[in-house]
Amino acid sequence: MPIVTVQQGPRTVELKRELVQRITDAFVDAYGIPAETVQVWIHEVPTDSWGAAGKLTADR
């Protein structure tokens, strides 16, 4: 059973639903496996807890 981990900043529930569906569909199409075997874990990191290019994402 594939397990996909996504690390990202906060998103709406609607966007996360769409992402999970698309990732699941990609595995079903690529591997020919049942959708029920695909798990997607979303880890959201607050914008004040990660940064890029020397700046917190919250400060951008």
mmJSON file of the N, C-alpha and C atoms, coordinates in Angstrom:
{"data_MODEL":{"atom_site":{
"group_PDB":["ATOM","ATOM","ATOM","ATOM","ATOM","ATOM","ATOM","ATOM","ATOM","ATOM","ATOM","ATOM","ATOM","ATOM","ATOM","ATOM","ATOM","ATOM","ATOM","ATOM","ATOM","ATOM","ATOM","ATOM","ATOM","ATOM","ATOM","ATOM","ATOM","ATOM","ATOM","ATOM","ATOM","ATOM","ATOM","ATOM","ATOM","ATOM","ATOM","ATOM","ATOM","ATOM","ATOM","ATOM","ATOM","ATOM","ATOM","ATOM","ATOM","ATOM","ATOM","ATOM","ATOM","ATOM","ATOM","ATOM","ATOM","ATOM","ATOM","ATOM","ATOM","ATOM","ATOM","ATOM","ATOM","ATOM","ATOM","ATOM","ATOM","ATOM","ATOM","ATOM","ATOM","ATOM","ATOM","ATOM","ATOM","ATOM","ATOM","ATOM","ATOM","ATOM","ATOM","ATOM","ATOM","ATOM","ATOM","ATOM","ATOM","ATOM","ATOM","ATOM","ATOM","ATOM","ATOM","ATOM","ATOM","ATOM","ATOM","ATOM","ATOM","ATOM","ATOM","ATOM","ATOM","ATOM","ATOM","ATOM","ATOM","ATOM","ATOM","ATOM","ATOM","ATOM","ATOM","ATOM","ATOM","ATOM","ATOM","ATOM","ATOM","ATOM","ATOM","ATOM","ATOM","ATOM","ATOM","ATOM","ATOM","ATOM","ATOM","ATOM","ATOM","ATOM","ATOM","ATOM","ATOM","ATOM","ATOM","ATOM","ATOM","ATOM","ATOM","ATOM","ATOM","ATOM","ATOM","ATOM","ATOM","ATOM","ATOM","ATOM","ATOM","ATOM","ATOM","ATOM","ATOM","ATOM","ATOM","ATOM","ATOM","ATOM","ATOM","ATOM","ATOM","ATOM","ATOM","ATOM","ATOM","ATOM","ATOM","ATOM","ATOM","ATOM","ATOM","ATOM","ATOM","ATOM","ATOM","ATOM"],
"id":[1,2,3,4,5,6,7,8,9,10,11,12,13,14,15,16,17,18,19,20,21,22,23,24,25,26,27,28,29,30,31,32,33,34,35,36,37,38,39,40,41,42,43,44,45,46,47,48,49,50,51,52,53,54,55,56,57,58,59,60,61,62,63,64,65,66,67,68,69,70,71,72,73,74,75,76,77,78,79,80,81,82,83,84,85,86,87,88,89,90,91,92,93,94,95,96,97,98,99,100,101,102,103,104,105,106,107,108,109,110,111,112,113,114,115,116,117,118,119,120,121,122,123,124,125,126,127,128,129,130,131,132,133,134,135,136,137,138,139,140,141,142,143,144,145,146,147,148,149,150,151,152,153,154,155,156,157,158,159,160,161,162,163,164,165,166,167,168,169,170,171,172,173,174,175,176,177,178,179,180],
"type_symbol":["N","C","C","N","C","C","N","C","C","N","C","C","N","C","C","N","C","C","N","C","C","N","C","C","N","C","C","N","C","C","N","C","C","N","C","C","N","C","C","N","C","C","N","C","C","N","C","C","N","C","C","N","C","C","N","C","C","N","C","C","N","C","C","N","C","C","N","C","C","N","C","C","N","C","C","N","C","C","N","C","C","N","C","C","N","C","C","N","C","C","N","C","C","N","C","C","N","C","C","N","C","C","N","C","C","N","C","C","N","C","C","N","C","C","N","C","C","N","C","C","N","C","C","N","C","C","N","C","C","N","C","C","N","C","C","N","C","C","N","C","C","N","C","C","N","C","C","N","C","C","N","C","C","N","C","C","N","C","C","N","C","C","N","C","C","N","C","C","N","C","C","N","C","C","N","C","C","N","C","C"],
"label_atom_id":["N","CA","C","N","CA","C","N","CA","C","N","CA","C","N","CA","C","N","CA","C","N","CA","C","N","CA","C","N","CA","C","N","CA","C","N","CA","C","N","CA","C","N","CA","C","N","CA","C","N","CA","C","N","CA","C","N","CA","C","N","CA","C","N","CA","C","N","CA","C","N","CA","C","N","CA","C","N","CA","C","N","CA","C","N","CA","C","N","CA","C","N","CA","C","N","CA","C","N","CA","C","N","CA","C","N","CA","C","N","CA","C","N","CA","C","N","CA","C","N","CA","C","N","CA","C","N","CA","C","N","CA","C","N","CA","C","N","CA","C","N","CA","C","N","CA","C","N","CA","C","N","CA","C","N","CA","C","N","CA","C","N","CA","C","N","CA","C","N","CA","C","N","CA","C","N","CA","C","N","CA","C","N","CA","C","N","CA","C","N","CA","C","N","CA","C","N","CA","C","N","CA","C","N","CA","C","N","CA","C"],
"label_alt_id":[null,null,null,null,null,null,null,null,null,null,null,null,null,null,null,null,null,null,null,null,null,null,null,null,null,null,null,null,null,null,null,null,null,null,null,null,null,null,null,null,null,null,null,null,null,null,null,null,null,null,null,null,null,null,null,null,null,null,null,null,null,null,null,null,null,null,null,null,null,null,null,null,null,null,null,null,null,null,null,null,null,null,null,null,null,null,null,null,null,null,null,null,null,null,null,null,null,null,null,null,null,null,null,null,null,null,null,null,null,null,null,null,null,null,null,null,null,null,null,null,null,null,null,null,null,null,null,null,null,null,null,null,null,null,null,null,null,null,null,null,null,null,null,null,null,null,null,null,null,null,null,null,null,null,null,null,null,null,null,null,null,null,null,null,null,null,null,null,null,null,null,null,null,null,null,null,null,null,null,null],
"label_comp_id":["MET","MET","MET","PRO","PRO","PRO","ILE","ILE","ILE","VAL","VAL","VAL","THR","THR","THR","VAL","VAL","VAL","GLN","GLN","GLN","GLN","GLN","GLN","GLY","GLY","GLY","PRO","PRO","PRO","ARG","ARG","ARG","THR","THR","THR","VAL","VAL","VAL","GLU","GLU","GLU","LEU","LEU","LEU","LYS","LYS","LYS","ARG","ARG","ARG","GLU","GLU","GLU","LEU","LEU","LEU","VAL","VAL","VAL","GLN","GLN","GLN","ARG","ARG","ARG","ILE","ILE","ILE","THR","THR","THR","ASP","ASP","ASP","ALA","ALA","ALA","PHE","PHE","PHE","VAL","VAL","VAL","ASP","ASP","ASP","ALA","ALA","ALA","TYR","TYR","TYR","GLY","GLY","GLY","ILE","ILE","ILE","PRO","PRO","PRO","ALA","ALA","ALA","GLU","GLU","GLU","THR","THR","THR","VAL","VAL","VAL","GLN","GLN","GLN","VAL","VAL","VAL","TRP","TRP","TRP","ILE","ILE","ILE","HIS","HIS","HIS","GLU","GLU","GLU","VAL","VAL","VAL","PRO","PRO","PRO","THR","THR","THR","ASP","ASP","ASP","SER","SER","SER","TRP","TRP","TRP","GLY","GLY","GLY","ALA","ALA","ALA","ALA","ALA","ALA","GLY","GLY","GLY","LYS","LYS","LYS","LEU","LEU","LEU","THR","THR","THR","ALA","ALA","ALA","ASP","ASP","ASP","ARG","ARG","ARG"],
"label_asym_id":["A","A","A","A","A","A","A","A","A","A","A","A","A","A","A","A","A","A","A","A","A","A","A","A","A","A","A","A","A","A","A","A","A","A","A","A","A","A","A","A","A","A","A","A","A","A","A","A","A","A","A","A","A","A","A","A","A","A","A","A","A","A","A","A","A","A","A","A","A","A","A","A","A","A","A","A","A","A","A","A","A","A","A","A","A","A","A","A","A","A","A","A","A","A","A","A","A","A","A","A","A","A","A","A","A","A","A","A","A","A","A","A","A","A","A","A","A","A","A","A","A","A","A","A","A","A","A","A","A","A","A","A","A","A","A","A","A","A","A","A","A","A","A","A","A","A","A","A","A","A","A","A","A","A","A","A","A","A","A","A","A","A","A","A","A","A","A","A","A","A","A","A","A","A","A","A","A","A","A","A"],
"label_entity_id":["1","1","1","1","1","1","1","1","1","1","1","1","1","1","1","1","1","1","1","1","1","1","1","1","1","1","1","1","1","1","1","1","1","1","1","1","1","1","1","1","1","1","1","1","1","1","1","1","1","1","1","1","1","1","1","1","1","1","1","1","1","1","1","1","1","1","1","1","1","1","1","1","1","1","1","1","1","1","1","1","1","1","1","1","1","1","1","1","1","1","1","1","1","1","1","1","1","1","1","1","1","1","1","1","1","1","1","1","1","1","1","1","1","1","1","1","1","1","1","1","1","1","1","1","1","1","1","1","1","1","1","1","1","1","1","1","1","1","1","1","1","1","1","1","1","1","1","1","1","1","1","1","1","1","1","1","1","1","1","1","1","1","1","1","1","1","1","1","1","1","1","1","1","1","1","1","1","1","1","1"],
"label_seq_id":[1,1,1,2,2,2,3,3,3,4,4,4,5,5,5,6,6,6,7,7,7,8,8,8,9,9,9,10,10,10,11,11,11,12,12,12,13,13,13,14,14,14,15,15,15,16,16,16,17,17,17,18,18,18,19,19,19,20,20,20,21,21,21,22,22,22,23,23,23,24,24,24,25,25,25,26,26,26,27,27,27,28,28,28,29,29,29,30,30,30,31,31,31,32,32,32,33,33,33,34,34,34,35,35,35,36,36,36,37,37,37,38,38,38,39,39,39,40,40,40,41,41,41,42,42,42,43,43,43,44,44,44,45,45,45,46,46,46,47,47,47,48,48,48,49,49,49,50,50,50,51,51,51,52,52,52,53,53,53,54,54,54,55,55,55,56,56,56,57,57,57,58,58,58,59,59,59,60,60,60],
"pdbx_PDB_ins_code":[null,null,null,null,null,null,null,null,null,null,null,null,null,null,null,null,null,null,null,null,null,null,null,null,null,null,null,null,null,null,null,null,null,null,null,null,null,null,null,null,null,null,null,null,null,null,null,null,null,null,null,null,null,null,null,null,null,null,null,null,null,null,null,null,null,null,null,null,null,null,null,null,null,null,null,null,null,null,null,null,null,null,null,null,null,null,null,null,null,null,null,null,null,null,null,null,null,null,null,null,null,null,null,null,null,null,null,null,null,null,null,null,null,null,null,null,null,null,null,null,null,null,null,null,null,null,null,null,null,null,null,null,null,null,null,null,null,null,null,null,null,null,null,null,null,null,null,null,null,null,null,null,null,null,null,null,null,null,null,null,null,null,null,null,null,null,null,null,null,null,null,null,null,null,null,null,null,null,null,null],
"Cartn_x":[0.838,0.0,0.886,0.725,1.516,1.055,2.037,1.764,2.525,1.798,2.396,2.348,3.473,3.53,3.74,2.885,2.979,3.274,4.34,4.637,4.401,3.585,3.219,2.767,2.602,1.993,0.487,-0.194,-1.634,-2.398,-3.382,-4.273,-5.701,-6.667,-8.068,-8.392,-9.451,-9.9,-10.253,-10.84,-11.21,-9.977,-8.915,-7.681,-7.054,-7.093,-6.53,-7.339,-8.651,-9.477,-9.089,-8.921,-8.547,-7.17,-6.228,-4.882,-4.898,-5.595,-5.67,-6.3,-7.342,-7.984,-7.041,-6.331,-5.423,-4.239,-3.696,-2.596,-3.081,-4.24,-4.811,-5.03,-5.629,-5.872,-4.569,-3.511,-2.224,-1.687,-1.804,-1.343,-2.218,-3.511,-4.427,-4.087,-3.869,-3.542,-2.169,-1.174,0.197,0.431,-0.154,0.127,-1.003,-2.173,-3.313,-3.788,-3.74,-4.14,-5.463,-6.174,-7.421,-7.148,-8.031,-7.9,-7.84,-8.513,-8.558,-7.191,-6.232,-4.904,-3.963,-4.38,-3.529,-3.835,-2.781,-2.922,-2.126,-2.706,-2.035,-2.04,-0.858,-0.722,-0.272,-1.004,-0.654,-0.166,1.065,1.644,1.718,0.925,0.942,1.861,2.708,3.65,3.23,3.034,2.669,3.732,3.301,4.224,5.305,5.078,6.117,7.08,6.947,7.808,8.675,8.737,9.629,9.979,11.067,11.52,12.262,12.544,13.308,14.063,15.213,16.045,16.34,16.49,16.863,15.744,14.5,13.362,12.268,11.585,10.401,9.335,8.617,7.534,6.491,6.286,5.311,5.693,6.98,7.444,7.426,7.021,7.021,5.781],
"Cartn_y":[-1.168,0.0,1.234,2.115,3.342,4.33,4.969,6.06,7.267,8.341,9.571,10.601,11.235,12.285,13.625,14.582,15.937,16.872,17.647,18.668,20.014,20.841,22.112,23.092,24.324,25.325,25.107,25.822,25.65,25.915,25.071,25.211,24.95,25.314,25.07,23.583,23.174,21.789,21.443,22.374,22.115,21.81,22.578,22.331,20.997,20.655,19.379,18.205,18.345,17.288,17.048,18.129,18.031,17.383,17.783,17.219,15.714,15.31,13.89,13.094,13.627,12.923,12.775,13.843,13.793,12.856,12.876,11.967,10.527,10.264,8.918,8.469,9.335,9.007,8.694,9.438,9.209,7.812,7.376,6.036,4.96,5.188,4.231,4.085,5.198,5.166,4.549,4.926,4.478,3.017,2.597,1.264,0.268,0.778,-0.109,-0.756,0.002,-0.511,0.123,-0.488,0.109,1.396,2.344,3.613,3.4,2.37,2.096,1.761,1.43,1.068,2.268,3.419,4.616,5.467,5.806,6.7,7.971,9.105,10.4,11.075,11.397,12.073,13.504,14.463,15.873,16.422,16.903,17.543,19.036,19.804,21.252,21.908,22.771,23.487,24.959,25.532,26.948,27.818,28.914,29.781,30.394,30.412,30.94,29.846,28.64,27.536,27.003,27.705,27.316,28.539,28.437,29.576,29.154,30.13,29.914,31.202,31.049,32.181,33.117,32.519,33.308,34.043,33.808,34.507,33.533,33.812,33.033,33.248,32.2,32.316,33.32,33.406,34.352,35.792,36.072,37.434,37.825,36.938,37.251,37.991],
"Cartn_z":[0.0,0.0,0.0,-0.986,-1.015,0.062,0.67,1.604,1.091,0.825,0.312,1.432,1.702,2.718,2.037,2.361,1.818,2.98,2.854,3.849,3.177,3.826,3.21,4.277,3.845,4.696,4.738,5.616,5.761,4.461,4.195,3.047,3.512,2.688,3.029,2.902,3.554,3.463,2.018,1.296,-0.099,-0.952,-0.773,-1.531,-1.149,0.145,0.578,0.033,-0.031,-0.628,-2.076,-2.816,-4.23,-4.38,-3.551,-3.606,-3.335,-2.286,-1.939,-3.078,-3.686,-4.796,-5.981,-6.316,-7.468,-7.233,-6.034,-5.719,-5.789,-5.214,-5.257,-6.693,-7.501,-8.913,-9.648,-9.343,-10.005,-9.696,-8.452,-8.096,-8.72,-8.732,-9.358,-10.842,-11.515,-12.946,-13.204,-12.418,-12.667,-12.279,-11.164,-10.639,-10.859,-11.263,-11.461,-10.16,-9.072,-7.761,-7.344,-6.398,-5.922,-5.123,-5.274,-4.55,-3.041,-2.562,-1.121,-0.535,-1.387,-0.876,-0.774,-1.255,-1.267,-0.034,0.693,1.842,1.572,1.931,1.788,3.16,3.632,4.915,4.641,5.183,5.001,6.339,6.328,7.506,7.207,7.921,7.718,8.743,8.251,9.086,9.105,10.281,10.35,9.683,9.098,8.363,9.255,10.572,11.458,11.923,11.361,11.755,10.62,9.508,8.415,7.599,6.886,6.109,4.866,4.03,2.803,2.496,1.909,1.51,2.688,3.866,5.041,5.718,5.332,5.942,6.296,7.396,7.747,6.679,6.39,5.421,5.909,7.207,7.773,7.48,7.246,7.012,5.528,4.687,3.239,2.842],
"occupancy":[1.0,1.0,1.0,1.0,1.0,1.0,1.0,1.0,1.0,1.0,1.0,1.0,1.0,1.0,1.0,1.0,1.0,1.0,1.0,1.0,1.0,1.0,1.0,1.0,1.0,1.0,1.0,1.0,1.0,1.0,1.0,1.0,1.0,1.0,1.0,1.0,1.0,1.0,1.0,1.0,1.0,1.0,1.0,1.0,1.0,1.0,1.0,1.0,1.0,1.0,1.0,1.0,1.0,1.0,1.0,1.0,1.0,1.0,1.0,1.0,1.0,1.0,1.0,1.0,1.0,1.0,1.0,1.0,1.0,1.0,1.0,1.0,1.0,1.0,1.0,1.0,1.0,1.0,1.0,1.0,1.0,1.0,1.0,1.0,1.0,1.0,1.0,1.0,1.0,1.0,1.0,1.0,1.0,1.0,1.0,1.0,1.0,1.0,1.0,1.0,1.0,1.0,1.0,1.0,1.0,1.0,1.0,1.0,1.0,1.0,1.0,1.0,1.0,1.0,1.0,1.0,1.0,1.0,1.0,1.0,1.0,1.0,1.0,1.0,1.0,1.0,1.0,1.0,1.0,1.0,1.0,1.0,1.0,1.0,1.0,1.0,1.0,1.0,1.0,1.0,1.0,1.0,1.0,1.0,1.0,1.0,1.0,1.0,1.0,1.0,1.0,1.0,1.0,1.0,1.0,1.0,1.0,1.0,1.0,1.0,1.0,1.0,1.0,1.0,1.0,1.0,1.0,1.0,1.0,1.0,1.0,1.0,1.0,1.0,1.0,1.0,1.0,1.0,1.0,1.0],
"B_iso_or_equiv":[0.0,0.0,0.0,0.0,0.0,0.0,0.0,0.0,0.0,0.0,0.0,0.0,0.0,0.0,0.0,0.0,0.0,0.0,0.0,0.0,0.0,0.0,0.0,0.0,0.0,0.0,0.0,0.0,0.0,0.0,0.0,0.0,0.0,0.0,0.0,0.0,0.0,0.0,0.0,0.0,0.0,0.0,0.0,0.0,0.0,0.0,0.0,0.0,0.0,0.0,0.0,0.0,0.0,0.0,0.0,0.0,0.0,0.0,0.0,0.0,0.0,0.0,0.0,0.0,0.0,0.0,0.0,0.0,0.0,0.0,0.0,0.0,0.0,0.0,0.0,0.0,0.0,0.0,0.0,0.0,0.0,0.0,0.0,0.0,0.0,0.0,0.0,0.0,0.0,0.0,0.0,0.0,0.0,0.0,0.0,0.0,0.0,0.0,0.0,0.0,0.0,0.0,0.0,0.0,0.0,0.0,0.0,0.0,0.0,0.0,0.0,0.0,0.0,0.0,0.0,0.0,0.0,0.0,0.0,0.0,0.0,0.0,0.0,0.0,0.0,0.0,0.0,0.0,0.0,0.0,0.0,0.0,0.0,0.0,0.0,0.0,0.0,0.0,0.0,0.0,0.0,0.0,0.0,0.0,0.0,0.0,0.0,0.0,0.0,0.0,0.0,0.0,0.0,0.0,0.0,0.0,0.0,0.0,0.0,0.0,0.0,0.0,0.0,0.0,0.0,0.0,0.0,0.0,0.0,0.0,0.0,0.0,0.0,0.0,0.0,0.0,0.0,0.0,0.0,0.0],
"pdbx_formal_charge":[null,null,null,null,null,null,null,null,null,null,null,null,null,null,null,null,null,null,null,null,null,null,null,null,null,null,null,null,null,null,null,null,null,null,null,null,null,null,null,null,null,null,null,null,null,null,null,null,null,null,null,null,null,null,null,null,null,null,null,null,null,null,null,null,null,null,null,null,null,null,null,null,null,null,null,null,null,null,null,null,null,null,null,null,null,null,null,null,null,null,null,null,null,null,null,null,null,null,null,null,null,null,null,null,null,null,null,null,null,null,null,null,null,null,null,null,null,null,null,null,null,null,null,null,null,null,null,null,null,null,null,null,null,null,null,null,null,null,null,null,null,null,null,null,null,null,null,null,null,null,null,null,null,null,null,null,null,null,null,null,null,null,null,null,null,null,null,null,null,null,null,null,null,null,null,null,null,null,null,null],
"auth_seq_id":[1,1,1,2,2,2,3,3,3,4,4,4,5,5,5,6,6,6,7,7,7,8,8,8,9,9,9,10,10,10,11,11,11,12,12,12,13,13,13,14,14,14,15,15,15,16,16,16,17,17,17,18,18,18,19,19,19,20,20,20,21,21,21,22,22,22,23,23,23,24,24,24,25,25,25,26,26,26,27,27,27,28,28,28,29,29,29,30,30,30,31,31,31,32,32,32,33,33,33,34,34,34,35,35,35,36,36,36,37,37,37,38,38,38,39,39,39,40,40,40,41,41,41,42,42,42,43,43,43,44,44,44,45,45,45,46,46,46,47,47,47,48,48,48,49,49,49,50,50,50,51,51,51,52,52,52,53,53,53,54,54,54,55,55,55,56,56,56,57,57,57,58,58,58,59,59,59,60,60,60],
"auth_comp_id":["MET","MET","MET","PRO","PRO","PRO","ILE","ILE","ILE","VAL","VAL","VAL","THR","THR","THR","VAL","VAL","VAL","GLN","GLN","GLN","GLN","GLN","GLN","GLY","GLY","GLY","PRO","PRO","PRO","ARG","ARG","ARG","THR","THR","THR","VAL","VAL","VAL","GLU","GLU","GLU","LEU","LEU","LEU","LYS","LYS","LYS","ARG","ARG","ARG","GLU","GLU","GLU","LEU","LEU","LEU","VAL","VAL","VAL","GLN","GLN","GLN","ARG","ARG","ARG","ILE","ILE","ILE","THR","THR","THR","ASP","ASP","ASP","ALA","ALA","ALA","PHE","PHE","PHE","VAL","VAL","VAL","ASP","ASP","ASP","ALA","ALA","ALA","TYR","TYR","TYR","GLY","GLY","GLY","ILE","ILE","ILE","PRO","PRO","PRO","ALA","ALA","ALA","GLU","GLU","GLU","THR","THR","THR","VAL","VAL","VAL","GLN","GLN","GLN","VAL","VAL","VAL","TRP","TRP","TRP","ILE","ILE","ILE","HIS","HIS","HIS","GLU","GLU","GLU","VAL","VAL","VAL","PRO","PRO","PRO","THR","THR","THR","ASP","ASP","ASP","SER","SER","SER","TRP","TRP","TRP","GLY","GLY","GLY","ALA","ALA","ALA","ALA","ALA","ALA","GLY","GLY","GLY","LYS","LYS","LYS","LEU","LEU","LEU","THR","THR","THR","ALA","ALA","ALA","ASP","ASP","ASP","ARG","ARG","ARG"],
"auth_asym_id":["A","A","A","A","A","A","A","A","A","A","A","A","A","A","A","A","A","A","A","A","A","A","A","A","A","A","A","A","A","A","A","A","A","A","A","A","A","A","A","A","A","A","A","A","A","A","A","A","A","A","A","A","A","A","A","A","A","A","A","A","A","A","A","A","A","A","A","A","A","A","A","A","A","A","A","A","A","A","A","A","A","A","A","A","A","A","A","A","A","A","A","A","A","A","A","A","A","A","A","A","A","A","A","A","A","A","A","A","A","A","A","A","A","A","A","A","A","A","A","A","A","A","A","A","A","A","A","A","A","A","A","A","A","A","A","A","A","A","A","A","A","A","A","A","A","A","A","A","A","A","A","A","A","A","A","A","A","A","A","A","A","A","A","A","A","A","A","A","A","A","A","A","A","A","A","A","A","A","A","A"],
"auth_atom_id":["N","CA","C","N","CA","C","N","CA","C","N","CA","C","N","CA","C","N","CA","C","N","CA","C","N","CA","C","N","CA","C","N","CA","C","N","CA","C","N","CA","C","N","CA","C","N","CA","C","N","CA","C","N","CA","C","N","CA","C","N","CA","C","N","CA","C","N","CA","C","N","CA","C","N","CA","C","N","CA","C","N","CA","C","N","CA","C","N","CA","C","N","CA","C","N","CA","C","N","CA","C","N","CA","C","N","CA","C","N","CA","C","N","CA","C","N","CA","C","N","CA","C","N","CA","C","N","CA","C","N","CA","C","N","CA","C","N","CA","C","N","CA","C","N","CA","C","N","CA","C","N","CA","C","N","CA","C","N","CA","C","N","CA","C","N","CA","C","N","CA","C","N","CA","C","N","CA","C","N","CA","C","N","CA","C","N","CA","C","N","CA","C","N","CA","C","N","CA","C","N","CA","C","N","CA","C","N","CA","C"],
"pdbx_PDB_model_num":[1,1,1,1,1,1,1,1,1,1,1,1,1,1,1,1,1,1,1,1,1,1,1,1,1,1,1,1,1,1,1,1,1,1,1,1,1,1,1,1,1,1,1,1,1,1,1,1,1,1,1,1,1,1,1,1,1,1,1,1,1,1,1,1,1,1,1,1,1,1,1,1,1,1,1,1,1,1,1,1,1,1,1,1,1,1,1,1,1,1,1,1,1,1,1,1,1,1,1,1,1,1,1,1,1,1,1,1,1,1,1,1,1,1,1,1,1,1,1,1,1,1,1,1,1,1,1,1,1,1,1,1,1,1,1,1,1,1,1,1,1,1,1,1,1,1,1,1,1,1,1,1,1,1,1,1,1,1,1,1,1,1,1,1,1,1,1,1,1,1,1,1,1,1,1,1,1,1,1,1]
}}}
